[in-house]
Amino acid sequence: MAANGAKGLSVYEAIHRRRMAWKFEDRPVPASTIDTMLDAAIWAPNHRLTEPWRFFVLDQDSPVRRVAAEMARQTVLDRGGDERRADAGRDKILDAPCLMYVYCVPGQDEAATRENYAAVCCAIQNMALAGVSEGVAVTWETGGITRAEGIPELLGADPAWDLVTILFIGYPDEHPLSRRTPVTQFVQWHKREDPAVVS
């Protein structure tokens, strides 16, 4: 992914270029870039227009980020991790050029909650695809460091909201390759005139 982005690329190019990254260049992502990506996020499909997404952006040197990092470290230790893993979890929180906690507001029932969660995931994918155009990578984190107690209160999030992911956003300093199984392995296509169907 080019560091200066790829404005004007097709949606297909963005889909195929999108990658997560764990190594980032040591330079900040402009707030205007994050705003552009967030604007793309909220145009995700959203049944009933519940707009269930909530975003908390933490600047790299903010006091809130430093507290969140220590909370992540303690969570790893509390769950039986060793000092090395705990320090690595803390450093992941501290080092990302931009850090974002993404929450989902539950619905009025289980079905609506599932719809809301799906909408938030679509919003994050929109953000990741917009990131390709801006030259940045968006990396999802759903592991142990996302389970730190007290994070909602630290951020100002409603404790009833569901944390979907922590996003690490920055200009990638690596260009990982990926692969996918051909889509034909996952599709059953019932055509209009199927001889297997007995009338």
Buried (B, 14 or more C-beta within 10 A) or exposed (E): BEEEBBEEBEEEBBEEBBBBBBEBBEEBBEEEBBEBBBEBBBEBEBBEEBBBBBBBBBEBEEEBBBBBBBBBBBBBBEEEBEEEBBBBBBEBBBBBBBBBBBBBBBBEEEEBBEBBBBBBBBBBBBBBBBBBBBBBBBBBBEEBBBBBEEBBEBBEBEEEBBBBBBBBBBBBBEEEEEEEEEEEEEEEEEEEEEEEEEE
